[in-house]
Amino acid sequence: MGVRRKGRELALQALYQRDVSGADPEGFWESCEGSKEARAFGRELVVGVLGEQGRIDELLAAAADHWRLDRLPHVDRNILRVATFELLRPADVPATVAIDEAIEIAKRFGGGESPVFVNGVLDQVAIVVGAKA
């Protein structure tokens, strides 16, 4: 597994823990497993998501037709948040990579319909933010 995918998975875990327990994500990094590089990338994603969460959640709410963001499973919601943050920084990661990585993580951590749902929402977000034509 690559450093960036592991970092994305760690970011998902930290954000999930925050959603479920309200715990500060900083405490997560002390006990998580992963290389120094993966932890650094994951932390960067978490800080970015939390810094842009209002904008990210607005984009997701608009793209997730007939779904309220607070009703989504914690895993799906946070996979979408991480990938949307990456879509907002297209110079760092191409849209197709951000979406493909989110789908792969959804296959590993989400429910049976998660990959299809994540793909559809992120395709819409990518169009709206101009990351994908």
Steps between C-alpha positions, in 0.01 A plus 500: 500500500633841407576777746222723369231231516607411854490871586147526360393198705652651813322829430173309462558325832584825681194678359278201574620495859427874525148452361414210728660607827573869457866425574765745386675345198840599639480219754447251220846554351676389816363146480441435130707262293666621185823640372608850593416613145153341503420656838622841377285478187200381700539783749525750212172367360325518838615857563387594150160333534436664836611838367270475198223290654224758449573533129558125460172412670310752285643343184417151623146593605434646156646196321337231714149516357233392744754438778556720801865509588434428868310184401789348302704228666802650678739309277345616173468859619867518594624325186308764307645781712860389445454455126315831465785676678736345246273609214523855628879479456525371142868590469583236762293206376317455169123462541502147361760393757313660793176333392658161428677500837174588677321215322772252602483615862119475487535140379721423799323692777148580377183304447395311188365806316770739625731487195221580253360775723845654560574493127175673407529774761865570428444513124243771563725690743790484253285659231376775731849595622644483147730209571336286232337594170 
